[in-house]
Amino acid sequence: MNFRTYMPQYRQTLLLAFPVILSQVGQVVVQLVDNMMVGRLGDPDQLAAVSLGTAFFVTGMMPGMGLALGLTPIVGPLYVQGGHRTAARFFQNSLLLNLAVGVLLFGLMMGASFFFDRIGQPPRVAELTVPYFRYLAWSVIPFMLFSAFKQFMEGVGNTSIAMGITITANLLNVGLNYVFIYGHFGAPAMGAAGAGLATFLSRCVMPVLFVAVLMRKDSYRRYFRFFGTGGFSWPKITTLNKVGLPIAGQMFLEVCAFSITSVMMGWIGAVQMAANQITMSLVTFSFMVVTGISAATTIRISHESGRGDLTAVRRVAAASYHITVAYMLLVSLLLVVFRYPLIGAFTPDRAVIEVGAQLCILAAFFELSDGIQTVSVGMLRGIRDVKAPMIIAFLSYIVINLPVGYVLAFTFGMGASGLWIGFIFGLTVAAVLLSYRFRKMTAERASEPPV
Protein backbone atom coordinates (compact mmCIF):
# COMPACT_ATOMS: atom_id res chain seq x y z
CA MET A 1 0.00 0.00 0.00
CA ASN A 2 1.35 3.40 -1.02
CA PHE A 3 0.39 5.78 1.79
CA ARG A 4 1.41 8.79 -0.31
CA THR A 5 -1.66 8.25 -2.48
CA TYR A 6 -3.74 8.84 0.64
CA MET A 7 -2.11 12.16 1.52
CA PRO A 8 -4.96 14.26 -0.03
CA GLN A 9 -7.47 12.18 1.94
CA TYR A 10 -5.56 12.66 5.20
CA ARG A 11 -5.38 16.41 4.58
CA GLN A 12 -9.09 16.83 3.77
CA THR A 13 -10.21 14.77 6.75
CA LEU A 14 -7.93 16.56 9.20
CA LEU A 15 -8.95 20.00 7.88
CA LEU A 16 -12.57 19.15 8.68
CA ALA A 17 -11.72 17.43 11.95
CA PHE A 18 -9.49 20.14 13.42
CA PRO A 19 -12.26 22.70 14.16
CA VAL A 20 -14.38 19.96 15.77
CA ILE A 21 -11.45 18.89 17.93
CA LEU A 22 -10.69 22.47 18.94
CA SER A 23 -14.32 23.08 19.89
CA GLN A 24 -14.40 19.99 22.10
CA VAL A 25 -11.09 20.80 23.74
CA GLY A 26 -12.48 24.26 24.45
CA GLN A 27 -15.54 22.78 26.13
CA VAL A 28 -13.39 20.61 28.40
CA VAL A 29 -11.06 23.49 29.21
CA VAL A 30 -14.04 25.67 30.16
CA GLN A 31 -15.35 22.91 32.42
CA LEU A 32 -11.94 22.73 34.08
CA VAL A 33 -11.96 26.53 34.45
CA ASP A 34 -15.45 26.36 36.00
CA ASN A 35 -14.16 23.86 38.55
CA MET A 36 -11.05 25.95 39.24
CA MET A 37 -13.01 29.18 39.66
CA VAL A 38 -15.61 27.64 41.94
CA GLY A 39 -12.82 25.80 43.77
CA ARG A 40 -11.18 29.14 44.58
CA LEU A 41 -14.12 29.88 46.86
CA GLY A 42 -12.52 27.44 49.30
CA ASP A 43 -15.84 25.65 49.84
CA PRO A 44 -15.70 21.94 48.86
CA ASP A 45 -19.49 21.72 48.91
CA GLN A 46 -19.72 24.32 46.13
CA LEU A 47 -17.28 22.33 43.99
CA ALA A 48 -19.14 19.09 44.70
CA ALA A 49 -22.38 20.78 43.59
CA VAL A 50 -20.83 21.72 40.24
CA SER A 51 -19.54 18.17 39.72
CA LEU A 52 -22.86 16.57 40.63
CA GLY A 53 -24.93 18.98 38.55
CA THR A 54 -22.66 18.57 35.52
CA ALA A 55 -22.84 14.76 35.71
CA PHE A 56 -26.65 14.79 35.69
CA PHE A 57 -26.78 17.43 32.97
CA VAL A 58 -24.47 15.58 30.57
CA THR A 59 -26.45 12.36 31.01
CA GLY A 60 -29.73 14.18 30.39
CA MET A 61 -28.38 16.03 27.35
CA MET A 62 -27.07 12.92 25.59
CA PRO A 63 -30.38 11.97 23.89
CA GLY A 64 -30.80 15.51 22.56
CA MET A 65 -27.23 15.70 21.26
CA GLY A 66 -27.61 12.33 19.54
CA LEU A 67 -30.89 13.34 17.94
CA ALA A 68 -29.32 16.53 16.55
CA LEU A 69 -26.51 14.53 14.94
CA GLY A 70 -29.02 12.90 12.61
CA LEU A 71 -29.26 16.04 10.47
CA THR A 72 -25.68 15.86 9.12
CA PRO A 73 -25.92 12.59 7.13
CA ILE A 74 -29.26 13.73 5.69
CA VAL A 75 -28.02 17.11 4.51
CA GLY A 76 -24.63 15.88 3.21
CA PRO A 77 -25.89 14.01 0.11
CA LEU A 78 -28.47 16.72 -0.64
CA TYR A 79 -25.76 19.38 -0.57
CA VAL A 80 -23.50 17.68 -3.13
CA GLN A 81 -26.51 16.92 -5.36
CA GLY A 82 -27.64 20.55 -5.37
CA GLY A 83 -30.80 19.84 -3.38
CA HIS A 84 -30.51 23.10 -1.44
CA ARG A 85 -34.25 23.68 -1.08
CA THR A 86 -34.82 20.20 0.35
CA ALA A 87 -31.79 20.58 2.62
CA ALA A 88 -33.20 23.90 3.87
CA ARG A 89 -36.55 22.27 4.65
CA PHE A 90 -34.80 19.56 6.66
CA PHE A 91 -32.89 22.33 8.43
CA GLN A 92 -36.12 24.18 9.23
CA ASN A 93 -37.75 21.02 10.58
CA SER A 94 -34.63 20.21 12.58
CA LEU A 95 -34.81 23.62 14.25
CA LEU A 96 -38.44 22.97 15.20
CA LEU A 97 -37.69 19.43 16.38
CA ASN A 98 -34.64 20.50 18.40
CA LEU A 99 -36.63 23.32 19.99
CA ALA A 100 -39.36 20.88 21.02
CA VAL A 101 -36.82 18.38 22.36
CA GLY A 102 -35.03 21.19 24.20
CA VAL A 103 -38.26 22.21 25.92
CA LEU A 104 -38.98 18.56 26.80
CA LEU A 105 -35.49 18.00 28.24
CA PHE A 106 -35.79 21.29 30.15
CA GLY A 107 -39.02 20.08 31.75
CA LEU A 108 -37.56 16.70 32.67
CA MET A 109 -34.45 18.28 34.18
CA MET A 110 -36.42 20.79 36.18
CA GLY A 111 -38.55 17.95 37.52
CA ALA A 112 -35.45 15.93 38.42
CA SER A 113 -34.03 18.88 40.36
CA PHE A 114 -36.71 18.41 43.02
CA PHE A 115 -35.24 15.02 43.94
CA PHE A 116 -31.60 15.91 44.52
CA ASP A 117 -32.13 15.70 48.27
CA ARG A 118 -33.14 12.03 47.90
CA ILE A 119 -30.10 10.55 46.16
CA GLY A 120 -27.86 10.11 49.17
CA GLN A 121 -25.82 13.31 48.83
CA PRO A 122 -24.82 15.56 51.77
CA PRO A 123 -27.74 17.96 52.42
CA ARG A 124 -25.78 21.16 51.69
CA VAL A 125 -24.33 19.74 48.47
CA ALA A 126 -27.81 18.80 47.29
CA GLU A 127 -29.08 22.27 48.20
CA LEU A 128 -26.29 24.01 46.27
CA THR A 129 -26.69 21.73 43.27
CA VAL A 130 -30.32 22.71 42.64
CA PRO A 131 -29.86 26.34 41.48
CA TYR A 132 -26.73 25.47 39.48
CA PHE A 133 -28.46 22.59 37.74
CA ARG A 134 -31.61 24.61 37.02
CA TYR A 135 -29.58 27.25 35.17
CA LEU A 136 -28.02 24.42 33.15
CA ALA A 137 -31.51 23.11 32.45
CA TRP A 138 -32.52 26.48 30.99
CA SER A 139 -29.42 26.36 28.77
CA VAL A 140 -30.67 23.18 27.06
CA ILE A 141 -33.08 25.14 24.84
CA PRO A 142 -30.56 27.51 23.21
CA PHE A 143 -27.98 24.72 23.05
CA MET A 144 -30.35 22.47 21.11
CA LEU A 145 -31.00 25.30 18.64
CA PHE A 146 -27.25 25.80 18.28
CA SER A 147 -26.89 22.05 17.66
CA ALA A 148 -29.31 22.25 14.72
CA PHE A 149 -27.20 25.02 13.15
CA LYS A 150 -23.97 23.15 13.87
CA GLN A 151 -25.09 19.84 12.38
CA PHE A 152 -26.57 21.53 9.32
CA MET A 153 -23.30 23.35 8.64
CA GLU A 154 -21.35 20.14 9.09
CA GLY A 155 -23.67 18.60 6.51
CA VAL A 156 -22.62 21.24 3.98
CA GLY A 157 -18.97 20.67 4.91
CA ASN A 158 -18.28 23.65 7.17
CA THR A 159 -16.98 22.94 10.69
CA SER A 160 -15.12 26.22 11.28
CA ILE A 161 -18.14 28.46 11.99
CA ALA A 162 -19.30 26.29 14.89
CA MET A 163 -15.73 26.23 16.19
CA GLY A 164 -15.50 30.04 16.20
CA ILE A 165 -18.88 30.44 17.90
CA THR A 166 -18.05 27.78 20.49
CA ILE A 167 -14.74 29.40 21.38
CA THR A 168 -16.40 32.84 21.60
CA ALA A 169 -19.11 31.48 23.90
CA ASN A 170 -16.50 29.70 26.02
CA LEU A 171 -14.54 32.91 26.52
CA LEU A 172 -17.77 34.73 27.39
CA ASN A 173 -18.57 31.99 29.88
CA VAL A 174 -15.24 32.49 31.65
CA GLY A 175 -15.80 36.24 31.88
CA LEU A 176 -19.34 35.83 33.19
CA ASN A 177 -18.06 33.28 35.72
CA TYR A 178 -15.82 35.99 37.14
CA VAL A 179 -18.79 38.33 37.42
CA PHE A 180 -21.38 36.00 38.93
CA ILE A 181 -19.35 33.50 40.97
CA TYR A 182 -17.46 36.16 42.91
CA GLY A 183 -19.88 39.09 42.61
CA HIS A 184 -18.09 41.77 40.56
CA PHE A 185 -19.40 44.87 38.75
CA GLY A 186 -22.37 45.12 41.07
CA ALA A 187 -23.55 41.52 40.57
CA PRO A 188 -24.26 39.36 43.64
CA ALA A 189 -21.72 36.68 44.61
CA MET A 190 -23.66 33.56 43.61
CA GLY A 191 -20.99 30.87 43.96
CA ALA A 192 -21.79 27.65 42.08
CA ALA A 193 -25.14 29.06 40.93
CA GLY A 194 -23.24 31.90 39.26
CA ALA A 195 -21.31 29.38 37.16
CA GLY A 196 -24.65 27.94 36.03
CA LEU A 197 -26.01 31.38 35.15
CA ALA A 198 -22.85 32.17 33.16
CA THR A 199 -23.27 28.94 31.18
CA PHE A 200 -26.91 29.74 30.43
CA LEU A 201 -26.18 33.27 29.21
CA SER A 202 -23.23 32.20 27.06
CA ARG A 203 -25.32 29.47 25.44
CA CYS A 204 -28.09 31.95 24.66
CA VAL A 205 -25.57 33.83 22.55
CA MET A 206 -24.59 30.79 20.46
CA PRO A 207 -27.65 30.43 18.17
CA VAL A 208 -27.86 34.23 17.82
CA LEU A 209 -24.26 34.36 16.61
CA PHE A 210 -24.94 31.54 14.18
CA VAL A 211 -27.84 33.44 12.58
CA ALA A 212 -25.73 36.59 12.37
CA VAL A 213 -22.81 34.78 10.72
CA LEU A 214 -24.95 32.88 8.20
CA MET A 215 -26.91 35.98 7.20
CA ARG A 216 -23.68 37.71 6.17
CA LYS A 217 -22.91 35.20 3.39
CA ASP A 218 -25.31 34.76 0.49
CA SER A 219 -24.45 31.07 -0.07
CA TYR A 220 -25.76 30.37 3.45
CA ARG A 221 -28.41 33.11 3.61
CA ARG A 222 -30.26 31.44 0.73
CA TYR A 223 -31.22 28.56 3.01
CA PHE A 224 -33.27 30.93 5.17
CA ARG A 225 -35.07 32.14 2.04
CA PHE A 226 -36.27 28.57 1.48
CA PHE A 227 -37.94 28.59 4.90
CA GLY A 228 -41.70 29.08 4.96
CA THR A 229 -44.89 28.51 6.92
CA GLY A 230 -45.53 25.47 4.77
CA GLY A 231 -42.08 24.11 5.41
CA PHE A 232 -43.09 22.04 8.42
CA SER A 233 -43.37 18.41 7.35
CA TRP A 234 -44.19 15.33 9.39
CA PRO A 235 -42.41 13.07 6.88
CA LYS A 236 -39.22 15.11 7.32
CA ILE A 237 -39.61 15.08 11.11
CA THR A 238 -40.04 11.30 10.87
CA THR A 239 -36.87 11.00 8.76
CA LEU A 240 -34.92 13.11 11.25
CA ASN A 241 -36.13 10.87 14.08
CA LYS A 242 -35.36 7.66 12.17
CA VAL A 243 -31.76 8.77 11.77
CA GLY A 244 -31.30 10.71 15.02
CA LEU A 245 -32.98 8.49 17.61
CA PRO A 246 -30.76 5.42 17.00
CA ILE A 247 -27.70 7.71 17.22
CA ALA A 248 -29.03 9.03 20.54
CA GLY A 249 -29.60 5.46 21.74
CA GLN A 250 -26.09 4.37 20.77
CA MET A 251 -24.51 7.34 22.55
CA PHE A 252 -26.67 6.86 25.63
CA LEU A 253 -25.73 3.17 25.95
CA GLU A 254 -22.04 4.01 25.74
CA VAL A 255 -22.33 6.73 28.37
CA CYS A 256 -24.33 4.37 30.60
CA ALA A 257 -21.54 1.78 30.45
CA PHE A 258 -18.96 4.30 31.62
CA SER A 259 -21.30 5.76 34.27
CA ILE A 260 -22.28 2.37 35.70
CA THR A 261 -18.63 1.34 35.80
CA SER A 262 -17.90 4.50 37.80
CA VAL A 263 -20.67 3.55 40.24
CA MET A 264 -19.26 0.01 40.61
CA MET A 265 -15.81 1.52 41.13
CA GLY A 266 -17.26 3.32 44.16
CA TRP A 267 -18.27 -0.06 45.60
CA ILE A 268 -14.60 -1.03 45.67
CA GLY A 269 -13.28 2.04 47.46
CA ALA A 270 -12.57 5.75 47.44
CA VAL A 271 -8.99 5.27 46.18
CA GLN A 272 -10.16 3.26 43.19
CA MET A 273 -12.92 5.75 42.46
CA ALA A 274 -10.46 8.65 42.47
CA ALA A 275 -8.02 6.77 40.23
CA ASN A 276 -10.83 5.88 37.85
CA GLN A 277 -11.95 9.51 37.61
CA ILE A 278 -8.43 10.77 36.89
CA THR A 279 -7.61 8.09 34.30
CA MET A 280 -10.98 8.51 32.63
CA SER A 281 -10.32 12.26 32.35
CA LEU A 282 -7.02 11.54 30.58
CA VAL A 283 -8.66 9.05 28.22
CA THR A 284 -11.55 11.43 27.47
CA PHE A 285 -9.21 14.32 26.72
CA SER A 286 -7.09 12.25 24.32
CA PHE A 287 -10.21 10.82 22.71
CA MET A 288 -11.40 14.18 21.38
CA VAL A 289 -9.12 13.85 18.37
CA VAL A 290 -10.84 10.62 17.35
CA THR A 291 -14.27 12.17 17.89
CA GLY A 292 -13.29 14.96 15.50
CA ILE A 293 -12.00 12.44 12.93
CA SER A 294 -15.28 10.53 13.24
CA ALA A 295 -17.34 13.68 12.64
CA ALA A 296 -15.20 14.62 9.63
CA THR A 297 -15.55 11.08 8.27
CA THR A 298 -19.33 11.27 8.53
CA ILE A 299 -19.32 14.50 6.52
CA ARG A 300 -16.97 13.24 3.81
CA ILE A 301 -18.66 9.85 3.39
CA SER A 302 -22.12 11.45 3.25
CA HIS A 303 -20.85 13.69 0.43
CA GLU A 304 -19.22 10.85 -1.53
CA SER A 305 -22.28 8.67 -0.95
CA GLY A 306 -24.44 11.46 -2.35
CA ARG A 307 -22.27 11.52 -5.45
CA GLY A 308 -22.61 7.74 -5.75
CA ASP A 309 -18.83 7.27 -5.71
CA LEU A 310 -18.25 3.94 -3.94
CA THR A 311 -14.49 4.03 -4.59
CA ALA A 312 -14.20 7.44 -2.92
CA VAL A 313 -16.27 6.25 0.05
CA ARG A 314 -13.84 3.36 0.61
CA ARG A 315 -10.82 5.63 0.16
CA VAL A 316 -12.13 8.11 2.76
CA ALA A 317 -12.81 5.24 5.17
CA ALA A 318 -9.33 3.76 4.72
CA ALA A 319 -7.69 7.14 5.31
CA SER A 320 -9.69 7.66 8.51
CA TYR A 321 -8.66 4.25 9.78
CA HIS A 322 -4.99 5.05 9.03
CA ILE A 323 -5.12 8.33 10.97
CA THR A 324 -6.99 6.77 13.88
CA VAL A 325 -4.72 3.74 14.26
CA ALA A 326 -1.57 5.90 14.14
CA TYR A 327 -2.94 8.36 16.69
CA MET A 328 -4.28 5.73 19.09
CA LEU A 329 -1.01 3.78 19.04
CA LEU A 330 0.79 7.00 19.96
CA VAL A 331 -1.66 7.71 22.79
CA SER A 332 -1.30 4.15 24.10
CA LEU A 333 2.49 4.51 24.15
CA LEU A 334 2.29 7.82 26.01
CA LEU A 335 -0.15 6.42 28.58
CA VAL A 336 2.20 3.55 29.37
CA VAL A 337 5.47 5.49 29.39
CA PHE A 338 4.22 8.55 31.29
CA ARG A 339 1.52 6.91 33.43
CA TYR A 340 3.05 7.91 36.78
CA PRO A 341 3.67 11.61 36.06
CA LEU A 342 0.27 11.88 34.33
CA ILE A 343 -1.63 10.56 37.34
CA GLY A 344 0.67 12.39 39.71
CA ALA A 345 -0.21 15.70 38.09
CA PHE A 346 -3.72 15.30 39.55
CA THR A 347 -2.95 14.00 43.03
CA PRO A 348 -0.01 13.44 45.42
CA ASP A 349 -1.75 10.36 46.96
CA ARG A 350 0.55 7.38 46.31
CA ALA A 351 -2.27 4.83 46.56
CA VAL A 352 -4.32 6.66 43.94
CA ILE A 353 -1.26 7.04 41.70
CA GLU A 354 -0.52 3.30 41.84
CA VAL A 355 -4.09 2.31 40.93
CA GLY A 356 -4.26 4.98 38.25
CA ALA A 357 -0.99 3.75 36.73
CA GLN A 358 -2.46 0.25 36.45
CA LEU A 359 -5.58 1.63 34.77
CA CYS A 360 -3.44 3.60 32.29
CA ILE A 361 -1.84 0.32 31.14
CA LEU A 362 -5.28 -1.23 30.63
CA ALA A 363 -6.48 1.90 28.84
CA ALA A 364 -3.55 1.50 26.43
CA PHE A 365 -4.94 -1.91 25.47
CA PHE A 366 -8.42 -0.62 24.57
CA GLU A 367 -7.47 2.73 23.01
CA LEU A 368 -7.04 1.19 19.54
CA SER A 369 -10.36 -0.65 19.71
CA ASP A 370 -12.09 2.46 21.02
CA GLY A 371 -10.72 4.55 18.17
CA ILE A 372 -11.71 2.03 15.49
CA GLN A 373 -15.25 1.63 16.84
CA THR A 374 -15.77 5.40 17.08
CA VAL A 375 -14.60 6.09 13.54
CA SER A 376 -16.60 3.11 12.25
CA VAL A 377 -19.71 4.62 13.81
CA GLY A 378 -18.94 7.87 11.95
CA MET A 379 -18.61 5.93 8.68
CA LEU A 380 -21.93 4.16 9.18
CA ARG A 381 -23.63 7.46 9.98
CA GLY A 382 -22.30 8.78 6.68
CA ILE A 383 -24.32 6.15 4.82
CA ARG A 384 -27.24 6.54 7.28
CA ASP A 385 -26.86 3.06 8.74
CA VAL A 386 -27.69 3.97 12.33
CA LYS A 387 -29.83 1.16 13.77
CA ALA A 388 -27.10 -1.50 13.64
CA PRO A 389 -24.62 0.59 15.69
CA MET A 390 -27.26 0.99 18.43
CA ILE A 391 -27.79 -2.80 18.55
CA ILE A 392 -24.04 -3.41 18.52
CA ALA A 393 -23.64 -0.85 21.33
CA PHE A 394 -26.19 -2.71 23.46
CA LEU A 395 -24.42 -6.03 22.83
CA SER A 396 -20.91 -4.65 23.39
CA TYR A 397 -21.48 -2.35 26.38
CA ILE A 398 -24.47 -3.78 28.24
CA VAL A 399 -24.32 -7.51 27.45
CA ILE A 400 -20.50 -7.91 27.39
CA ASN A 401 -18.66 -4.94 28.94
CA LEU A 402 -20.56 -4.54 32.20
CA PRO A 403 -21.07 -8.24 33.10
CA VAL A 404 -17.45 -9.16 32.26
CA GLY A 405 -16.20 -6.22 34.31
CA TYR A 406 -18.44 -7.09 37.25
CA VAL A 407 -17.45 -10.76 37.30
CA LEU A 408 -13.72 -10.02 37.04
CA ALA A 409 -13.87 -7.24 39.64
CA PHE A 410 -16.04 -8.88 42.30
CA THR A 411 -16.21 -12.63 41.62
CA PHE A 412 -12.53 -13.05 40.75
CA GLY A 413 -11.40 -10.25 43.08
CA MET A 414 -9.53 -8.22 40.44
CA GLY A 415 -11.03 -4.94 41.68
CA ALA A 416 -10.59 -1.81 39.58
CA SER A 417 -8.49 -3.63 36.98
CA GLY A 418 -11.30 -6.12 36.42
CA LEU A 419 -13.79 -3.37 35.62
CA TRP A 420 -11.43 -1.86 33.03
CA ILE A 421 -10.70 -5.27 31.47
CA GLY A 422 -14.45 -5.29 30.84
CA PHE A 423 -13.87 -2.22 28.65
CA ILE A 424 -11.24 -4.13 26.67
CA PHE A 425 -13.72 -6.91 25.91
CA GLY A 426 -16.65 -4.62 25.12
CA LEU A 427 -14.78 -2.09 22.98
CA THR A 428 -12.96 -4.82 21.04
CA VAL A 429 -16.24 -6.53 20.19
CA ALA A 430 -17.70 -3.17 19.14
CA ALA A 431 -14.68 -2.39 16.93
CA VAL A 432 -14.82 -5.78 15.16
CA LEU A 433 -18.58 -5.74 14.58
CA LEU A 434 -18.82 -2.10 13.47
CA SER A 435 -15.91 -2.29 11.04
CA TYR A 436 -17.34 -5.53 9.61
CA ARG A 437 -20.75 -3.88 9.32
CA PHE A 438 -19.29 -1.00 7.32
CA ARG A 439 -17.46 -3.30 4.93
CA LYS A 440 -20.61 -5.33 4.44
CA MET A 441 -22.94 -2.35 3.91
CA THR A 442 -20.73 -0.12 1.76
CA ALA A 443 -21.70 -1.64 -1.56
CA GLU A 444 -25.40 -1.57 -0.67
CA ARG A 445 -25.65 1.82 1.02
CA ALA A 446 -22.95 4.11 -0.41
CA SER A 447 -25.08 5.04 -3.41
CA GLU A 448 -28.39 5.20 -1.55
CA PRO A 449 -30.36 8.23 -2.80
CA PRO A 450 -31.40 10.85 -0.24
CA VAL A 451 -34.93 10.95 1.06
C-alpha positions, 0 to 999 in steps of 0.5 A: 500500500502506497500511503502517499496516495492517501495524503490528499485524503488525510489532509481533507479529513484533518482540515474538517476534523481540526475545528471539531477537535478544537471546539471539544477541547475548548468545552473541556477546558471551560469545564476545568476553568469552572471547577477551578473558579468555583474551587477558589471559593474554598468551599468543597461543597460548592465544587461538589455541587458543580460536579454533581450537577454537571454529571446529571446534565451531561447524562440528560443532554445525551439523547438531545445531542444524539438526535441533533446529529441525525441532520448531518448525514441527511443534509450531506448528500443533498448538498453535493446533489444541489438539493438546497431547497430540500436541505433547507426544509430539513434544516427548518424542521430540525430547528423545530424538532430541536426546539421541542426536544429542548423544551422537553429536556428542560421540563424533565431536568427541572422535575429531576431537580426536586429530587436531589435531596433524595439521592444520598448526597450531603444535604448542603451539596444537594441544596447548592446543586439545585440552582446550578443545575436549574440554570443548566436546564434552561441552557438546554433550549438555546444549546439544542438550537445551536446544535441544529445550526452546527449539524446543518453546517457540518452537513454542507462541509463547514466545521469552522463556523461552529468552532468560532462560535463555540470558542467565543461562547467559552470565553464569554462563559469564563468572563461571566463566571468571574462576574457572577461567581465572585460578585463583581461589577455590582452583581451578587456573589452567587458561587456555584449558581453563578457558574450555572447562570454564566453557562446559560447566558453564554449558550443563549448567545450561540444560536444568535451568533450563528444566525448573524454569521450565516446571514452575512454570506449569500451562499448560506443566507439562501437557506433561510429564504427557502424557509416558509410557513408550509415548510413544516413536514411530518415526513421530514420530522419522521426521517430526522427521528429515524436517523437521530434516535438510534444515534441518541440510543447508541450514545446513551448506551455508551455513556451508561456503560462508563457511568455504571462502571464508575458507580461500581468503582465506588463499591470497591473504594474511594482510592479506586474511584479517584483513580478511575476519575483521573484516568478517565479524564485523561482518556476522554481528553485524548479521545477528542481527536478521534471524535473529531475524525469521526465527525469529519468522516461522517461528513466526507462519506455522506458527500461521496455517498451522495455523489454515488462514488463507492471508490471514494467512500472506501478511500475516505474510510481507509484514510480515517482508519490510518489516521486513527490507528496511528494516533491511538497507538501514539496515545497508548504509548504515552499512557504507558510510558508517562503513566506515573507523572500523568496521574501524579499531576492530579494527586499526590496520593501514592495509593491513587497514583498506583491504581491509576498507573495500572488503569493507564496500562489497561487503557492503552490496550483498549485505546485502539479498539475504542478509536476504530469503533468510534470512527466506524460509527462515523462511517456508518452514519455517513451512509445513514446506517444507524440502527445497527450501531445501536444494537451493537452498542447494546451487545458490546457495552451492556451484554459484554462490557458490564457483566465481564467487568463485574465478574472479574472485579467482584467474583474473581477479586480483580477490583478496579483492573477487572472493571477496566478489562471489561472495557477491553472486551466490550470495545474490542467486540464493538470495533470488530462488529462495526468495522465488519458492518461497514465493509458489508454495507458499503456496496449496498448503502454508499449510493443510496439516494437521499430521502 
